[in-house]
């Protein structure tokens, strides 16, 4: 199965073309430019340099969340646009699982982390099996204190991965838990991990189509939180009139 995968959940953007587990090509950019400017040109240039076209792609995959609200919307919209003309099947892959795939060979407990702000981390837990990943905890936004308690109860080496790894090492270290951080070339989100996660979804028969592809935020956006706060305030004021 030939998989075209894209990743734009954080500040880095990447695209990959894979044949099952084998990486054919990958392009990566961490320049600070907006994904709306870089992502689609990266995809199209990569395909052109590989002598490939969308007609030869079997599956379109994207990091669906958690992550930056804007980045996720751009990634999912790009995936939809690529999939719709040829009615390609799609895979919305957990950003956290995609990050963990880079360390699946280690046998360690893999701790993917992203900064969720407001005192929380986006996180899930996996165990690398050598051949794949065993999920130990769901994708969630979790406080550092709660994550420390979970990790302290799990035996074995633990490795932080993701663009929040250095932040998490500091936060968890302040609470008495010392963890290893993945090396720089394996740390940041990459489209290869998205492709690898998409292959597992395909094997389980859990794909969707372009219409069904949607971001998974795991938390309300700031604008939505402010709207709900205004609505609650309005109801409270009406109740006291």
C-alpha positions in Angstrom: 0.0 0.0 0.0 1.4 3.4 -1.0 0.7 6.0 1.6 1.1 9.8 1.3 1.3 11.3 4.8 1.4 14.9 6.1 2.3 16.3 9.5 1.6 20.0 10.5 0.5 19.6 14.1 3.2 21.9 15.6 5.9 24.3 14.3 7.6 21.7 12.0 5.9 20.5 8.9 6.7 17.3 6.9 5.4 15.1 4.1 6.3 11.5 3.4 5.7 8.8 0.8 5.8 5.2 2.0 5.2 1.8 0.6 3.8 -0.1 3.6 6.6 0.2 6.2 9.2 1.3 3.8 10.0 5.1 3.5 10.4 6.2 -0.1 10.8 9.9 0.4 10.3 12.5 3.2 10.6 16.3 3.2 10.8 18.2 6.5 10.8 21.9 7.3 11.3 23.7 10.6 11.8 27.2 9.4 9.1 29.1 11.2 7.2 29.8 8.0 3.4 29.2 8.2 2.1 25.8 7.1 -0.4 27.4 4.8 2.6 28.6 2.7 4.8 25.5 2.9 2.8 22.3 3.3 1.2 21.8 -0.1 4.3 22.9 -2.1 6.3 20.4 0.0 3.9 17.6 -0.9 3.8 18.4 -4.6 7.5 18.9 -4.9 8.2 15.6 -3.2 5.9 13.7 -5.4 7.4 15.3 -8.5 10.9 14.4 -7.5 9.9 10.8 -6.9 8.3 10.6 -10.3 5.0 9.8 -8.6 1.5 11.2 -8.9 -1.6 11.2 -6.7 -3.1 8.6 -9.0 -0.6 6.1 -7.7 -1.3 6.8 -4.0 -3.6 4.4 -2.2 -4.1 6.2 1.0 -3.9 9.8 2.3 -2.9 10.2 5.9 -2.6 13.2 8.2 -1.8 13.9 11.8 -5.3 14.7 13.1 -4.5 15.8 16.7 -3.9 16.8 19.3 -1.7 19.9 18.4 -1.9 23.4 17.2 -5.5 24.2 16.3 -4.4 26.2 13.2 -1.8 23.5 12.2 -4.3 20.7 12.5 -6.9 22.6 10.4 -4.3 23.2 7.7 -3.1 19.6 7.6 -6.6 18.1 7.5 -7.8 20.6 4.9 -4.7 19.7 2.7 -5.4 16.0 3.1 -9.0 16.5 2.1 -8.0 18.5 -0.9 -5.6 15.8 -2.0 -8.0 12.9 -1.4 -11.3 14.3 -2.8 -10.6 14.3 -6.6 -9.7 10.6 -6.7 -12.0 9.6 -3.8 -8.9 8.3 -1.9 -9.4 6.6 1.5 -8.0 8.7 4.4 -6.5 8.1 7.8 -6.7 10.6 10.6 -3.7 9.5 12.8 -3.1 10.4 16.4 -0.3 12.9 16.5 1.0 11.3 19.7 1.0 7.8 18.3 2.8 9.1 15.2 5.6 10.5 17.4 5.9 7.3 19.3 6.6 5.2 16.2 10.1 6.6 15.9 11.0 4.8 19.1 9.0 1.6 18.6 12.2 -0.4 18.2 13.6 0.5 21.7 11.5 -1.7 24.0 11.1 1.4 26.3 8.0 3.1 27.5 7.6 6.0 25.0 6.2 9.2 26.4 5.1 11.6 23.6 4.4 15.1 24.8 3.3 18.4 23.4 2.7 21.7 25.3 -1.1 22.0 25.8 -0.6 25.2 27.8 -2.7 26.1 30.8 -0.5 23.9 33.0 -1.1 20.8 30.9 0.6 18.5 28.4 -0.9 16.6 25.5 0.2 13.1 26.2 -0.3 9.4 25.7 1.8 6.4 26.7 3.1 3.5 24.6 5.5 0.6 25.0 7.8 -0.1 22.1 7.6 -3.8 21.3 10.4 -4.0 18.8 7.9 -4.7 16.0 5.3 -2.1 17.0 3.6 -0.2 19.8 1.4 -1.2 22.7 -0.8 1.6 23.9 -0.8 2.1 27.6 -2.8 5.3 28.0 -5.2 7.3 25.7 -4.5 10.6 24.1 -5.4 13.3 26.6 -4.4 16.7 28.1 -2.9 15.9 31.5 -1.4 17.9 34.4 2.3 17.3 35.1 1.6 16.0 38.6 -0.8 13.4 37.3 1.7 12.3 34.6 4.4 11.9 37.2 2.2 9.6 39.3 1.4 7.4 36.2 5.0 7.1 35.1 6.4 6.4 38.6 4.1 3.4 38.7 5.4 1.9 35.4 8.7 -0.1 35.5 11.3 0.2 32.9 13.1 2.9 30.9 11.1 5.8 29.7 11.8 8.2 26.8 10.2 11.5 26.1 9.5 12.4 22.4 7.8 15.3 20.7 8.3 19.0 20.5 7.2 19.2 24.2 10.0 16.8 25.3 12.3 19.4 26.8 9.5 21.2 28.6 8.2 17.9 30.0 11.7 16.9 31.2 11.9 20.2 33.1 8.4 19.9 34.6 8.7 16.3 35.5 12.3 16.7 36.8 11.0 19.5 39.1 8.7 16.8 40.6 11.5 14.3 41.1 11.1 12.2 38.0 14.2 12.0 35.7 13.5 10.9 32.1 15.6 10.4 29.0 14.8 12.6 26.0 14.9 11.2 22.5 17.8 12.4 20.3 17.1 15.4 18.1 16.8 13.5 14.9 14.0 11.3 16.4 12.4 13.9 18.7 10.1 16.1 16.5 6.9 15.1 14.8 7.4 13.5 11.3 5.2 12.4 8.5 6.8 9.0 8.5 5.3 8.3 11.9 1.9 9.4 10.5 2.3 7.0 7.6 3.2 4.1 10.0 0.2 4.9 12.2 -2.0 5.0 9.1 -0.8 1.6 8.0 -2.0 0.2 11.3 -5.4 1.8 10.9 -5.7 0.3 7.4 -4.9 -3.1 8.7 -7.6 -2.8 11.3 -10.1 -1.5 8.7 -10.5 1.9 10.4 -10.1 4.3 7.5 -12.4 7.0 6.5 -13.0 9.2 3.4 -12.3 12.9 2.8 -15.8 13.9 4.1 -15.2 12.0 7.3 -11.7 13.3 8.0 -11.7 15.8 10.9 -9.3 17.3 13.4 -9.3 15.8 17.0 -8.5 18.8 19.3 -9.0 17.1 22.7 -9.8 20.5 24.1 -11.8 23.6 23.2 -10.0 26.4 21.5 -9.5 29.7 23.3 -12.2 31.4 21.2 -14.7 28.6 22.1 -13.8 28.8 25.8 -14.3 32.6 25.7 -17.7 32.2 24.0 -18.8 29.7 26.6 -17.7 32.0 29.4 -19.7 34.9 27.9 -22.7 32.7 27.6 -22.4 31.5 31.2 -22.0 35.1 32.4 -25.1 36.2 30.4 -27.2 33.4 31.9 -26.0 34.3 35.4 -26.8 38.0 34.9 -30.3 37.1 33.5 -31.0 34.9 36.5 -30.3 37.8 38.9 -32.5 40.3 37.1 
